[in-house]
Amino acid sequence: MKQINPNVFPKGGYLFREQDGSIHSADGWDGVIARVKAYRKRQGKSTASVGKEVIEQACLRNPVLCVEDNGTTQREQKKASLKTIVLQWLMVKKRQKEAQELRFVPRELHEARTDVCIRCPADKGMPGGGCGSCKAALVEMREAVVGNKVTDSRITACPFLGEYLPVSTWLDDQAVANSDLPRECWRKRSL
């Protein structure tokens, strides 16, 4: 059985093309699987094999993403670092910006979100702060997505969402259902 290596960013982004031609994309494979399942539920179709189908299609489209797991070796896959996850997230947002798919919130809302993130106990910065080239990549990607919009240096990365907060606080993105997020998080979907 094939598995996706989480340390490799998929060429073309995280996406799945349904048999009817619809394309489902997200910021990661779990998000793609969730969107395909939701789509199929709305269509009255089975969702039993969605995860397997997404992985198989991703591996066919981009074989370098996948590793074979035949069950004979106990190979533990190393989880991608927060820096890697954040840089991948920024690459997706940069592509969305280039495709004119991003919307931004007003400065007042950005500032309110930033205040929440500053007080969040989870935002402690990226481990090690990153090497010079990582820091330069973050600055370049941030500018590519939000341009010259003001950001606050007191916030960095969200370990729960893998997002770069100086960028995500500006974006008009949907709230997420994630029970790990702190109660007061502005990205948390309230029931």
C-alpha positions in Angstrom: 0.0 0.0 0.0 1.3 3.4 -0.9 1.6 6.3 1.6 2.2 10.0 1.0 5.5 11.4 2.3 4.4 14.5 4.3 7.8 16.1 3.7 7.2 16.5 0.0 5.0 19.3 -1.4 2.9 18.0 -4.3 3.5 19.6 -7.7 0.3 21.4 -8.5 -0.9 21.5 -4.9 -3.1 19.3 -2.7 -5.9 18.4 -5.0 -8.2 15.5 -6.2 -10.0 15.3 -9.6 -13.4 13.6 -9.2 -14.7 11.3 -12.0 -17.2 14.0 -12.9 -14.4 16.5 -13.5 -14.8 18.5 -10.3 -11.6 19.4 -8.6 -11.3 19.5 -4.8 -8.3 21.3 -3.2 -7.2 22.3 0.3 -4.1 23.2 2.3 -3.3 19.5 3.0 -4.3 15.9 2.2 -6.6 15.7 5.2 -8.5 18.7 3.9 -8.7 17.3 0.4 -10.1 14.0 1.8 -12.7 15.9 3.9 -13.8 18.0 0.9 -14.2 15.0 -1.3 -16.2 13.2 1.4 -18.5 16.2 1.9 -18.9 16.5 -1.9 -19.8 12.8 -2.3 -22.2 13.0 0.7 -24.0 15.8 -1.0 -24.2 13.7 -4.2 -25.5 10.7 -2.3 -22.4 8.6 -3.1 -20.3 6.4 -0.9 -17.4 7.9 1.0 -15.9 4.6 2.1 -12.7 4.6 -0.1 -12.1 8.4 -0.4 -8.8 8.4 1.5 -7.4 5.5 -0.6 -8.6 7.1 -3.9 -7.0 10.5 -3.0 -3.7 8.8 -2.2 -3.7 6.6 -5.3 -4.5 9.6 -7.6 -1.8 11.8 -5.9 0.8 9.0 -6.4 -0.2 8.4 -10.0 0.0 12.2 -10.7 3.3 12.7 -8.8 5.1 9.4 -7.9 7.8 11.1 -6.0 5.2 11.9 -3.3 4.8 8.3 -2.3 6.5 5.5 -0.5 5.6 1.9 -0.6 4.4 0.4 2.7 4.3 -3.3 2.3 4.1 -4.0 6.0 7.4 -5.9 6.2 9.4 -2.9 7.5 8.7 -0.9 10.5 9.7 2.4 8.9 8.6 5.4 10.9 7.9 8.4 8.7 9.3 11.5 10.1 6.6 14.2 10.6 7.3 17.4 8.7 8.6 20.2 10.8 6.5 23.3 11.5 8.8 25.3 9.3 8.3 22.9 6.4 4.5 22.9 6.9 4.3 26.7 7.1 6.4 27.2 4.0 4.2 24.7 2.1 1.1 26.6 3.4 2.6 29.9 2.1 3.3 28.3 -1.3 -0.3 27.3 -1.6 -1.5 30.9 -0.6 1.0 32.4 -3.0 -0.5 30.3 -5.8 -4.0 31.3 -4.7 -3.0 35.0 -4.8 -1.5 34.6 -8.3 -4.8 33.0 -9.4 -6.7 35.9 -7.7 -8.5 33.5 -5.3 -7.6 35.3 -2.1 -9.7 37.9 -0.3 -8.4 40.1 2.5 -10.0 41.4 5.6 -10.0 45.0 6.7 -7.1 46.3 8.8 -9.2 46.5 12.0 -10.1 42.8 11.8 -6.5 41.9 11.1 -5.4 43.8 14.2 -8.1 42.2 16.3 -7.0 38.7 15.1 -3.4 39.6 15.8 -4.2 40.6 19.3 -5.8 37.2 19.9 -2.7 35.5 18.4 -0.3 37.5 20.6 -2.1 36.3 23.7 -2.3 32.7 22.5 0.0 30.3 24.6 0.5 28.1 21.5 2.2 30.8 19.4 5.8 30.5 20.7 7.5 31.0 17.4 9.1 28.4 15.1 11.5 26.1 16.7 15.0 27.4 16.4 13.8 30.5 14.5 15.0 29.1 11.3 18.2 29.4 9.3 18.9 32.5 7.3 17.5 31.1 4.1 14.4 29.9 5.9 13.9 33.4 7.3 14.4 35.0 3.9 11.9 32.5 2.3 9.3 33.5 5.0 9.8 37.2 4.3 9.7 36.6 0.5 6.5 34.5 0.7 4.8 36.8 3.1 5.4 39.8 0.8 4.2 37.7 -2.2 0.9 37.0 -0.5 0.1 40.1 1.5 2.3 42.7 -0.3 3.1 45.7 1.9 0.4 45.1 4.4 1.6 45.7 7.9 2.3 42.6 10.0 3.2 42.2 13.7 6.6 40.6 14.5 5.2 39.3 17.8 3.3 36.5 16.0 4.8 33.7 13.9 3.3 30.2 13.3 0.3 28.4 14.5 1.4 24.8 15.5 -2.3 23.6 15.3 -3.0 24.8 11.8 0.4 25.1 10.2 -0.3 28.6 9.1 2.0 31.7 9.2 0.0 34.1 11.3 1.4 37.4 9.9 -0.3 36.2 6.6 -3.4 34.3 7.9 -4.6 37.2 10.1 -5.1 39.1 6.8 -6.9 36.4 4.9 -10.7 36.0 4.6 -10.6 32.2 5.3 -13.3 30.0 6.7 -13.2 29.0 10.4 -12.1 25.4 11.0 -13.5 22.6 13.2 -10.4 21.8 15.3 -10.9 20.8 18.9 -7.2 21.4 19.6 -7.5 25.2 19.0 -7.7 27.4 22.1 -11.3 28.4 22.9 -10.7 32.1 22.0 -9.0 31.4 18.7 -10.5 33.4 15.8 -10.0 30.5 13.4 -12.0 28.1 15.5 -15.5 27.3 14.3 -18.0 27.8 17.1 -21.0 25.4 17.3 
